[in-house]
Amino acid sequence: MQVKANGINIEVEDTGSGGSQPGDAADGLHAKRPVVVLIMGLGMQLVAWPMQLVQALSDAGYRVVRHDNRDVGLSQQMDHLGTPNVVWESIKLKLGFLPRAPYSIHDMAHDTLGVMDALGIDRAHIVGASMGGMIAQRVAIEAPQRTLSLTSIMSTSGARGLPEASGKVIRALLGRPSGTGEEALVAHYIKLFKVIGSPGYPTPDDVMRERILLMVRRSTYRPGTLRQLVAIAADTGPRARDLARVASPALVLHGKADPLIPYPCGEDTARRIPGANMVGIPGMGHDLSAGVIDQLVPHLLAHFKAG
């Protein structure tokens, strides 16, 4: 369903909600469940959160809310803001200047809070993966009264000087499909996910293909990825300092084999958040394969219960 959040249209999935209006629930018990908000990463749609995870959280008694970030999937597209010159903005960042982003991680954090407003949710456990972890951190920094707990998965503090992805990984991330058809898009994403995936918990090819088809048949819109990439760069530095303001219970989950956002980035995030718990997952890369979800769920449930 679509909701108006922070002044724009955002696509939302509210697991278990059977009402016809945003925030209506199928029953009173659902409305009273504690809420988990899942925020996805760069250029990825809400369906990138595996149903295995959504179902596990729902079975444990949680209401699970996912949304497409702005400029992704079925949410409002931001083409009117133009296409940034990623190379030039990267040079500025290397020289110590913050890029000029069409919108910010701060804006996307307020999109998340707007989704909560639209659904009548006062407080929630905020969980983000990759760029979604950065957005989740911003929510916890700027709206502590609405954050039951923070979980940052395979993300980073944004501090300068941390290890970076290799050229091979960056090329796979920023590469373009060979065409606009379905098979070209599927081949592109398979190549990317094999580069950044979890060596200890590989996804079978048929399962990977099925998940990718779910995404590309839902939406093939990709221009927003460049705007989001510059938004990430523009939050480099400031967010690292602001993490000291996080007052909610915090958990950092990170793969020790992550080739895109290396493990020390997760460690740095945990060091900067007062009282944060750090859990490293051996064999986990930069994805949410079935085996990775099996590793994450017990940590998430224990964290939510403690928070």
C-alpha positions in Angstrom: 0.0 0.0 0.0 1.0 3.6 -0.5 1.2 6.1 2.4 2.1 9.8 2.5 5.3 10.1 4.5 7.5 13.1 4.9 5.6 14.7 2.1 6.2 12.0 -0.5 4.5 8.7 -1.5 6.1 5.6 0.1 5.2 2.0 -0.7 4.8 -0.1 2.5 4.2 -3.7 3.5 2.7 -4.1 7.0 2.8 -7.8 7.7 -0.5 -9.1 9.2 -2.4 -5.9 8.6 -5.7 -6.6 6.9 -7.3 -3.2 7.2 -8.3 -1.0 4.2 -6.6 2.1 5.6 -3.0 2.7 6.6 -2.5 1.5 10.2 -5.7 -0.6 10.3 -4.9 -4.1 11.5 -6.6 -7.4 10.9 -7.3 -7.7 14.6 -6.6 -5.9 17.9 -3.8 -8.2 18.8 -1.8 -7.2 15.7 -2.2 -3.5 16.5 -0.8 -4.2 20.0 2.2 -6.2 18.9 5.6 -4.5 19.3 6.7 -3.2 15.9 9.9 -4.0 13.9 10.7 -1.5 11.1 13.0 -3.0 8.4 15.0 -0.5 6.2 16.7 -1.9 3.1 19.9 -0.7 1.5 21.2 1.0 -1.6 18.9 0.6 -4.6 17.2 -2.4 -3.0 13.4 -2.9 -2.7 11.5 -3.9 0.4 11.2 -7.5 -1.1 15.0 -7.8 -0.6 14.1 -8.6 3.0 13.7 -12.4 2.9 10.2 -13.6 3.9 12.1 -16.1 6.0 13.1 -13.2 8.3 9.7 -11.5 8.1 8.0 -14.8 9.0 10.4 -15.5 11.9 9.8 -12.1 13.4 6.0 -12.4 12.9 5.9 -15.8 14.5 7.8 -14.4 17.5 5.0 -11.9 18.0 6.2 -8.8 16.2 4.4 -6.6 13.7 6.8 -6.2 10.8 6.8 -3.1 8.6 8.9 -2.8 5.4 9.0 0.1 3.0 10.7 1.0 -0.3 13.0 3.9 0.4 12.4 7.0 -1.8 13.7 6.6 -5.3 13.4 2.8 -5.1 10.8 0.3 -6.2 7.2 1.5 -6.0 8.0 4.6 -3.9 8.1 8.1 -5.3 10.9 8.7 -7.9 13.0 11.8 -7.6 14.1 12.3 -11.2 13.2 16.0 -10.9 16.3 16.4 -8.7 18.6 15.5 -11.5 21.4 12.9 -11.8 24.5 13.7 -9.8 28.0 13.3 -11.2 29.2 10.5 -8.9 32.8 10.7 -10.1 33.1 14.5 -9.3 31.3 14.1 -5.9 33.7 11.2 -5.1 36.7 13.5 -5.8 35.3 16.2 -3.6 34.9 13.6 -0.8 38.5 12.5 -1.2 39.6 16.1 -1.0 37.8 16.5 2.3 34.6 18.2 1.1 31.1 16.9 1.6 29.3 16.2 -1.7 26.1 18.0 -2.6 23.4 15.4 -2.5 19.9 15.7 -4.1 18.6 14.5 -0.7 20.1 13.1 2.4 20.3 10.1 4.8 18.5 12.5 7.2 15.7 12.9 4.7 15.3 9.1 4.4 15.3 8.7 8.1 12.4 11.2 8.2 10.7 9.1 5.5 10.9 6.2 7.9 9.4 8.2 10.7 6.7 9.4 8.3 5.8 5.8 7.6 5.5 5.2 11.3 3.2 8.2 11.6 1.1 7.1 8.7 0.6 3.6 10.3 -0.1 5.1 13.8 3.1 3.6 15.2 4.6 5.6 18.1 7.7 3.5 18.8 9.5 0.6 17.1 12.6 -1.5 16.9 14.5 0.0 14.0 16.5 -2.4 11.9 18.5 -1.4 8.8 20.8 -3.3 6.4 23.7 -1.6 4.6 22.5 1.9 3.6 19.4 1.0 5.6 21.7 0.7 8.7 22.8 4.2 8.1 19.2 5.4 7.9 18.4 3.4 11.0 21.3 5.1 12.9 19.9 8.5 11.9 16.5 7.5 13.2 18.0 6.5 16.5 20.1 9.7 16.6 17.3 12.1 15.8 14.2 10.4 17.3 15.3 8.5 20.4 11.9 8.8 21.9 10.5 6.7 19.0 13.3 4.1 18.9 12.8 1.0 21.1 16.1 -0.4 19.9 18.5 0.0 17.0 20.0 -2.8 14.9 22.6 -1.9 12.3 23.4 -4.8 9.9 26.4 -4.9 7.5 26.6 -1.1 7.7 29.1 1.6 8.8 29.6 4.6 11.0 30.6 6.7 8.0 33.8 7.6 9.7 36.7 8.6 7.4 39.7 6.3 7.1 37.9 3.0 7.4 38.6 0.1 5.0 36.9 0.3 1.7 35.7 -2.2 -0.9 38.1 -3.4 -3.6 37.9 -2.1 -7.1 36.3 -5.4 -8.2 33.5 -5.0 -5.8 32.9 -1.4 -6.7 32.8 -2.2 -10.4 30.2 -4.9 -9.8 28.2 -2.5 -7.7 28.2 0.4 -10.2 28.2 -1.7 -13.3 25.4 -1.5 -15.8 23.3 -4.4 -17.2 24.0 -5.4 -20.7 20.5 -4.5 -21.7 17.1 -3.5 -20.4 15.3 -6.8 -20.8 14.5 -9.1 -17.9 17.3 -11.6 -18.6 20.0 -8.8 -18.8 18.8 -7.5 -15.4 18.8 -10.9 -13.8 22.3 -11.6 -15.1 23.5 -8.3 -13.8 22.2 -8.9 -10.3 23.4 -12.5 -10.2 26.9 -11.3 -11.0 26.7 -8.6 -8.3 25.3 -11.0 -5.6 28.0 -13.6 -6.3 30.7 -11.0 -5.8 29.3 -9.6 -2.5 27.6 -12.8 -1.2 28.4 -14.9 1.8 31.1 -17.5 1.2 30.0 -19.4 4.3 26.3 -19.4 3.4 26.0 -19.4 -0.4 22.7 -19.0 -2.0 21.8 -21.8 -4.6 21.6 -20.4 -8.1 17.9 -21.3 -8.5 17.0 -19.5 -5.3 19.0 -16.5 -6.2 17.4 -16.3 -9.6 13.9 -16.5 -8.0 14.7 -13.7 -5.6 16.0 -11.5 -8.3 13.0 -12.1 -10.6 10.8 -11.1 -7.7 12.6 -7.7 -7.6 12.9 -7.0 -11.4 9.3 -8.0 -12.1 8.1 -5.6 -9.3 10.2 -2.6 -10.5 13.1 -2.0 -12.9 13.7 1.6 -11.8 17.4 2.2 -11.2 18.3 5.9 -11.6 17.6 6.5 -7.9 20.7 4.4 -6.9 23.1 7.2 -8.0 21.2 9.8 -5.9 21.3 7.5 -2.9 25.0 6.8 -3.4 25.7 10.5 -3.1 23.4 10.8 -0.1 25.6 8.1 1.6 28.8 10.0 0.8 27.3 13.3 2.1 26.7 11.7 5.5 30.3 10.5 5.8 31.8 12.1 8.9 28.9 13.9 10.5 27.0 10.6 11.4 30.1 9.1 13.0 30.3 12.0 15.4 26.5 11.9 16.0 26.5 8.2 17.0 27.5 9.2 20.5 24.0 10.6 20.9 22.3 7.2 20.4 20.4 6.5 23.6 18.6 3.3 22.6 19.8 -0.2 23.1 22.0 -0.9 20.0 23.1 -4.1 18.3 25.6 -4.2 15.4 25.6 -7.3 13.3 28.3 -7.7 10.6 29.7 -10.4 8.4 33.4 -11.1 8.9 33.7 -11.9 5.2 31.9 -8.7 4.0 33.6 -7.5 0.8 31.5 -4.4 0.3 31.5 -2.8 3.8 34.4 -4.6 5.5 34.0 -5.9 9.1 36.1 -3.1 10.8 33.3 -0.7 9.7 30.8 -2.5 11.8 33.3 -2.6 14.7 33.8 1.2 14.4 30.0 1.7 14.5 29.7 -0.4 17.7 32.6 1.5 19.3 30.9 4.9 18.7 27.5 3.9 20.1 27.3 4.0 23.9 26.7 0.4 25.2 26.3 -1.2 21.8 26.7 -4.9 21.4 28.9 -6.1 18.5 28.3 -9.5 16.9 30.5 -10.7 14.1 29.2 -13.6 11.9 32.0 -15.8 10.4 31.3 -16.6 6.7 28.8 -13.8 6.2 29.3 -11.5 3.3 27.1 -8.6 2.2 23.8 -10.4 1.7 20.9 -12.0 3.6 21.0 -15.6 2.5 19.0 -18.3 4.2 22.0 -19.4 6.2 22.7 -15.9 7.3 19.1 -15.3 8.4 19.4 -18.4 10.6 22.4 -16.8 12.3 20.8 -13.4 12.7 17.3 -14.2 14.0 18.4 -15.4 17.5 20.5 -12.2 18.0 17.6 -10.0 16.8 15.0 -11.6 19.1 17.3 -11.5 22.1 18.0 -7.8 21.4 14.4 -6.9 21.0 13.4 -8.7 24.2 16.2 -7.0 26.1 15.3 -3.6 24.6 
